[in-house]
Amino acid sequence: MTEVTALRVAQLPQNSPTPFDLQPDRAHLDGLAEALGLLGLRKLRFSGEITAQGSRDWLLTGHLGATVVQPCVVTLEPVTTRIEAPVRRLYLEDWQPPEAEEAEMPEDDEAEALGTVIDPGAVMAEALALALPLYPRKDGVGPGDTAFAAPGKEPLTDDDVKPFAGLSALRDKLKKEQ
């Protein structure tokens, strides 16, 4: 599954962009699909460039395109989704993580620490994971009703947990009898 795509920062040109165009082979697609829990992954492409920002920082911009197949959250049938997403990462030499145990998420969630390499392949996998639909649903399928109970027990329904609905029905019955 691993395809070497890392670029050494020390070898990147300061005065011109470094383009990249990743189109993983079938083995890499299958490995990535398995890692992300997908039923299938095809037509994955990540292209863009890395440019210097000032004298010490770097900017990766690109476009991610993929066709993914996931199970429907209601029926478990395959759902195919086309993903087209812009990608932007800013690598900062002096980036510092929050020091507090609990800290607010910064507005700029695209910034991260600059290491010795910038890996468009790793960014591609991360961007794909973030772009996946959280609750894929087959066309025409509603939220679905689920009922769980111990063996031999009657599962609770939505009506069972609405006590006033039963009172309303009792009131209507009493009105008819009068």
Secondary structure, DSSP 8 states (H G I E B T S, - for coil): ------EEGGGS-SSS-EEEEE---HHHHHHHHHHHT-SEEEEEEEEEEEEEETTTEEEEEEEEEEEEEEE-TTT--EEEEEEEEEEEEEEETT-----SSS----S-TTEEE--SEE-HHHHHHHHHHHHS-SS---TT----------TTS----TGGG-HHHHHHHHHHHHHHH-
